[in-house]
Amino acid sequence: MPVTVTDVAKAAGMSQPAVSQILNGSTRYKATSIAKVFAAAERLGYKPNTHARTLRSGRFGAVAYLLPPVSADQAGWLQEQLLIGMEAALAADNRHLVVAHLPDEQRSSSGDVPKMLRQWMVDAFVIDHSYITPPSIIEMMERSPVPCAWLNIDRPTDVVRCDEIAASRQATDILLARGHRRIAFLDYSRDPQTGSWHFSNQMRLQGYQEAMTAAGLPARWIGGDIQSEVIAFTRAWLSKDDRPTAVVSYSAELVHPLAQSLAFCGHNLGRELSFISFGTTNWMGRQRVDLMITPSRAVGENVINLLDAKIVAGSPQPTRLLPMTYCAGSTIGPPPT
């Protein structure tokens, strides 16, 4: 026979209603009473009936994190600290995180999203999206009875993201403080003729431009929608007499073609060319890169807190912008003489 709340109440010498409230997280009782109840529950091997609890409360005690769409070569990608942050915020109230995946083609389907909302037994959604989210999907999620919050998109409400503009200004200021004046913004993922595939491209460029303008220096953009011949393109601009002495790179991944192209000419990254970028870790292979670091754990904690505030208020919550922090590496030096 399974151990019941009644059994725990008898063992603890307390009433069944009081024991039930304590086991469900109530803190209105004395610390000694709470300790007595949990000690009795552990001694008897009590396991809560979560199904019955769900039926009584109408809540599942779970939040779903909808993974961003990833390509085949990114199949192992997952931000551990982001998950830890969300789980820590949920665990404080005895809730848990459900990690789920919905392919892009299903996210864009008016039939699949309502099906997803019905099938997953959760109280709320955290939606992560690496690409441009169709407005119809945002509208559909906002009309849903299940509350949601967003990561990695640009909206005035219900989003937690990094302050991309401020981070890029700071990155540029770091290079200026080292004496660099010919600083370029590097972005191989965006074609200026067709626009940006993600809001952060434009925001990081804007932050760089603001810092250069404040310093009274001309801004320079290098890049395009470069799908192939990355090394050839990189060597071409590095070989020019007016090449920059430092770059603010949209993506930290560009450290590899830059290092390879410089090595081909007998130069080193951090000596002949300084480099700073954005990311979650400043180790890129064997190279420790100067980066503006995303506070992944704080993002996770904040998105759960925002969801809770939205549920309590019953209305959308202002978007939260979190600062990135500078982590020094080995890719910034003084301008070459």
C-alpha positions in Angstrom: 0.0 0.0 0.0 1.4 3.5 -0.9 2.1 5.9 1.9 -0.6 8.6 2.1 -0.8 12.1 3.5 -2.8 10.7 6.4 0.0 8.3 7.3 2.5 11.2 7.3 0.1 13.3 9.4 -0.1 10.5 12.0 3.7 10.0 12.1 4.2 13.8 12.5 1.5 14.2 15.1 -0.2 16.9 13.1 -3.5 17.4 11.3 -3.9 16.1 7.7 -4.8 19.6 6.3 -1.7 21.1 7.8 0.6 18.3 6.5 -1.0 18.6 3.1 -0.3 22.3 2.9 3.3 21.9 4.1 4.0 19.1 1.5 2.6 21.4 -1.2 5.1 24.2 -0.3 3.3 26.3 2.3 5.6 28.3 4.5 3.0 29.7 6.9 3.9 27.1 9.5 6.8 27.1 12.0 10.1 25.9 10.7 10.1 23.1 13.4 6.7 21.9 12.1 7.8 21.9 8.5 11.0 20.0 9.4 8.9 17.4 11.4 6.6 16.8 8.4 9.4 16.3 5.8 11.3 14.1 8.2 8.2 11.9 8.6 7.6 11.8 4.9 11.2 10.8 4.2 11.1 8.1 6.9 7.9 6.6 5.5 9.0 6.9 1.9 6.1 9.1 1.0 5.8 10.0 -2.7 3.3 12.8 -3.7 0.5 11.9 -6.2 1.3 14.5 -8.8 -1.7 13.4 -11.0 -4.1 14.0 -8.2 -2.4 17.3 -7.4 -2.8 18.4 -11.1 -6.5 17.5 -11.1 -7.1 19.6 -8.0 -5.1 22.7 -8.9 -5.6 22.7 -12.7 -1.9 23.3 -13.1 0.9 21.0 -14.1 3.8 22.6 -12.3 5.8 22.6 -15.5 7.1 25.1 -18.1 8.1 24.0 -21.6 11.3 25.4 -23.2 10.8 25.2 -27.0 14.3 24.7 -28.5 15.4 27.0 -31.3 15.6 25.3 -34.7 19.1 24.1 -35.5 20.8 22.7 -38.6 22.3 19.2 -38.7 25.8 20.4 -37.9 24.4 22.1 -34.7 22.6 19.0 -33.4 24.5 19.0 -30.2 24.0 22.7 -29.5 22.3 23.5 -26.2 23.0 26.3 -23.8 23.7 24.5 -20.5 23.7 27.6 -18.4 20.4 28.8 -19.9 18.8 25.6 -18.9 20.3 25.7 -15.4 19.0 29.2 -14.9 15.4 28.2 -15.9 15.5 25.1 -13.8 16.8 27.0 -10.7 14.1 29.6 -10.9 11.4 26.8 -11.3 12.8 24.6 -8.6 12.4 27.4 -6.1 8.6 26.8 -6.4 8.8 23.0 -6.8 8.2 23.2 -10.6 10.1 21.6 -13.4 11.3 22.3 -17.0 10.2 20.3 -20.0 12.5 20.6 -23.0 10.8 20.2 -26.4 11.5 20.7 -30.1 9.2 21.8 -32.9 10.7 22.0 -36.4 10.5 25.4 -38.2 8.0 24.0 -40.7 5.6 23.1 -37.8 6.2 26.5 -36.1 4.9 28.1 -39.3 1.8 26.0 -39.5 -1.5 27.4 -38.2 -2.6 23.8 -37.5 0.4 22.5 -35.7 0.8 25.2 -33.1 -2.7 24.7 -31.5 -2.0 21.0 -31.5 1.2 21.6 -29.7 -0.5 23.7 -27.1 -3.1 20.9 -26.5 -0.7 18.0 -26.3 2.0 19.4 -24.0 0.8 19.4 -20.4 2.5 22.6 -19.2 1.5 25.8 -17.6 3.6 28.1 -19.8 6.0 28.3 -22.7 9.5 29.8 -23.2 10.0 30.1 -26.9 13.6 30.4 -28.3 13.9 31.3 -31.9 17.2 31.8 -33.9 15.6 33.1 -37.0 12.9 35.6 -38.0 9.6 34.5 -36.3 6.5 34.7 -38.5 4.2 37.4 -37.1 1.3 35.0 -37.5 2.9 32.6 -35.0 3.5 35.4 -32.5 -0.1 36.5 -32.8 -1.3 32.9 -32.4 0.8 32.3 -29.3 -0.4 35.6 -27.8 -4.1 34.5 -28.3 -3.4 31.1 -26.7 -4.7 30.6 -23.1 -1.2 29.2 -22.3 1.1 32.1 -21.3 4.4 32.4 -23.2 7.6 34.4 -23.1 10.3 34.7 -25.8 14.0 34.6 -26.1 16.1 35.9 -29.0 13.6 38.1 -30.7 13.0 41.9 -30.8 9.6 42.8 -29.2 8.7 45.5 -26.6 7.0 42.9 -24.3 7.4 39.4 -22.9 11.0 39.0 -24.1 14.3 38.5 -22.3 17.4 39.2 -24.4 20.8 40.9 -24.2 21.4 44.6 -24.8 23.1 44.1 -28.1 23.6 47.8 -28.8 25.3 48.6 -25.5 27.5 45.4 -25.7 28.7 46.4 -29.2 29.4 50.0 -28.0 31.4 48.6 -25.1 33.4 46.2 -27.4 34.3 49.1 -29.7 35.3 51.3 -26.8 37.6 48.5 -25.6 39.5 48.6 -28.9 39.5 52.4 -28.9 41.0 52.4 -25.4 43.9 50.2 -26.7 44.7 52.9 -29.3 43.0 51.6 -32.4 41.5 54.1 -34.8 41.0 52.0 -38.0 38.3 49.7 -36.6 35.9 47.8 -38.8 32.7 45.9 -38.2 32.8 42.4 -39.6 29.7 40.4 -40.6 29.8 37.5 -43.1 26.1 36.6 -42.5 24.3 39.6 -43.8 23.7 41.1 -47.2 23.1 44.8 -47.0 20.9 44.6 -50.1 18.5 42.0 -48.7 18.6 43.1 -45.0 19.3 41.2 -41.8 18.3 37.7 -41.0 18.3 38.5 -37.3 17.7 41.7 -35.3 21.1 41.4 -33.5 23.0 42.0 -36.8 21.7 45.5 -37.1 21.9 46.2 -33.3 25.5 45.2 -33.0 26.4 47.3 -36.1 24.5 50.2 -34.6 26.4 50.0 -31.3 29.7 49.9 -33.2 28.7 52.9 -35.3 27.6 54.9 -32.2 31.0 54.3 -30.5 32.9 55.3 -33.7 30.8 58.5 -34.1 31.4 59.4 -30.5 35.1 59.0 -31.0 35.0 61.2 -34.2 36.1 58.3 -36.4 34.7 56.9 -39.6 32.8 53.6 -39.4 33.7 50.8 -41.9 31.6 47.7 -42.6 33.2 44.6 -44.1 31.2 41.5 -45.1 28.1 40.4 -47.0 26.1 37.2 -47.5 29.3 35.1 -47.9 28.4 31.4 -48.2 31.6 30.2 -49.8 35.2 31.4 -50.6 35.4 32.8 -47.0 39.2 32.5 -46.9 39.6 34.2 -50.3 37.4 37.0 -49.3 39.2 37.5 -46.0 42.7 37.4 -47.6 41.5 40.0 -50.1 40.6 42.7 -47.6 43.5 41.8 -45.3 45.9 42.4 -48.1 44.9 46.0 -48.7 47.0 48.9 -47.4 44.1 50.5 -45.7 43.1 47.3 -43.8 41.8 47.9 -40.3 44.0 47.3 -37.3 41.0 45.9 -35.3 37.6 44.4 -35.9 34.4 44.0 -34.0 33.0 40.8 -35.4 29.3 39.9 -35.4 30.2 36.2 -35.0 33.0 34.7 -32.9 33.2 31.9 -35.5 35.0 34.3 -37.8 38.1 34.0 -35.6 39.0 30.8 -37.5 39.2 32.2 -41.1 40.9 35.4 -39.8 43.6 33.4 -37.9 44.1 31.2 -40.9 44.3 34.1 -43.4 46.7 36.0 -41.1 48.9 32.9 -40.7 49.1 32.6 -44.5 50.8 36.0 -44.5 53.0 35.3 -41.6 51.0 37.3 -39.2 49.2 36.6 -35.9 45.7 37.4 -34.6 46.1 39.8 -31.6 49.3 41.3 -33.0 48.7 42.4 -36.6 44.9 42.4 -36.2 42.9 42.7 -32.9 39.6 40.9 -32.7 36.6 41.1 -30.3 33.2 39.5 -30.7 30.1 38.1 -28.9 29.3 34.7 -27.5 28.7 32.4 -24.5 32.3 31.1 -24.1 35.6 32.7 -25.1 37.4 29.5 -25.9 37.3 28.9 -29.7 39.3 25.8 -30.2 42.8 26.6 -28.8 42.3 30.3 -29.1 41.0 32.3 -26.2 39.0 35.1 -27.8 38.2 38.5 -26.4 34.4 38.4 -26.1 31.3 40.1 -24.8 29.7 37.2 -22.9 26.0 36.4 -22.9 24.8 35.9 -19.3 23.0 32.7 -20.2 22.1 31.7 -16.6 20.7 35.1 -15.8 18.7 35.0 -19.0 17.1 31.7 -17.9 16.3 33.0 -14.5 14.8 36.2 -15.8 12.6 34.6 -18.4 10.9 32.4 -15.7 10.5 35.5 -13.5 9.0 37.4 -16.4 6.6 34.6 -17.0 5.5 34.5 -13.4 5.0 38.3 -13.4 2.9 38.0 -16.6 0.7 35.2 -15.0 0.2 37.2 -11.8 -0.6 40.5 -13.6 -2.6 38.9 -16.4 -1.0 41.2 -18.9 2.1 41.5 -21.0 5.4 42.5 -19.3 8.0 44.9 -20.5 11.0 43.3 -22.3 14.0 42.8 -20.1 17.5 43.8 -21.5 20.4 42.2 -19.8 24.0 43.5 -20.1 26.8 41.4 -21.6 30.1 41.2 -19.7 33.6 41.6 -21.2 35.9 38.6 -20.9 39.5 39.2 -21.9 41.3 36.8 -24.1 44.4 36.9 -26.3 43.1 38.5 -29.5 43.4 42.2 -28.6 46.7 44.1 -28.6 47.9 47.6 -29.4 47.8 48.8 -33.1 50.8 47.4 -35.1 53.5 49.9 -35.7 
